């Protein structure tokens, strides 16, 4: 195994200090395999090894170096001072092994320990450990302190500090990968939050549509059926029949509204003016729609909400001002489109009916969704004094 081959596995795979991301299993196994191979090669090739004299010293240094190399698999939660102490001790032991042994691959301990120092320690401490290794190993070989100086040159000893660069680069790469993973996780969290917001917004929209169809229609049908029940006791069958027919008419209108709601939920685009005209006429007010300005196509979302606001306004007019005159205006200009629904005071008896109380709230929500403004309130002057007006201004 050459020195250049061994430099590719100087540092273990990145491990988060907080523990949420574990070291990849395959990478960890590879690092352990490299560590065991280095120790095995040293045990096989480093000589002399014995129970007395120089052999005992070499054996003891082998144990210390092996322990120091195994310690690189300790978690990164280890205090920095402890990592500095063990790596410094390992480098000193590696230089001692280079001095005491006569042959073998003991120099690999110095290479890998210095490389791991570049990965594990801050920059200044890592460079200090690398310099210490170069000085000790280079000095051992330069001053012919070891019996193996004839094989290895002092420049080789100086080179034991070079792997620190590989460790530093590996550390930087791992930090960049962790930052990238953090960014991806943050993006995923933001996407989940956005999706949840979209779901809640869609639920609100469906709730408004269900209210528009069910609450309005059922309240109107209930009102006319109650009226028919009350008229039965009077014996006026013509009025009973008229109230009954009106209830049937509202049922048919409710079916049409249900169809509009399905289109809305499917985000199908409805023609604004044609739908608005049909809605006004079905409410019993022919020729009540006035269109001004240059008519243009509106986005599907705008069309859907304008129709719902008109529907709510017409339903409220029929409920609270029966018999009153109704005027609907759709005005287009360069910057906005304005829907105005105005009704005069009631000319007939107002029959109390139960409503949901969400009509005006729903209209405000729809206009806010489109970035527009809405004004709703009683008319205090003019020929329609005592009536009501809703005016929604939609930008775009």
Secondary structure, DSSP 8 states (H G I E B T S, - for coil): --HHHHGGGSS-----TTSSS---HHHHHHHHHHHHHHHHHHHHH-B---SSHHHHHHHHHHHHHHHHHHGGGS-TTS-HHHHHHHHHHHHHHHHHHHHH-SBSSTHHHHHHHHHHHHHHS-HHHHHHHHHHHHHHHHHHHHTT-STTTTTS-HHHHHGGGTHHHHHHHHHHHHHHHHHHHHHHHHHHHHHHHHHHHHHHHHHHHHHHHHIIIIIHHHHHHHHHHHHHHHHHTTT-HHHHHHHHHHHHHHHHHHHHHHHHHHHHHTT----HHHHHHHHHHHTT-TT-EEEES------HHHHHHHHHHHHHHHHHHHHHSTT--EEEEEEE-SSEEEEEEEE---SS--------S-HHHHHHHHHHHTT-EEEEEE--SSTTTT-EEEEEEEE-
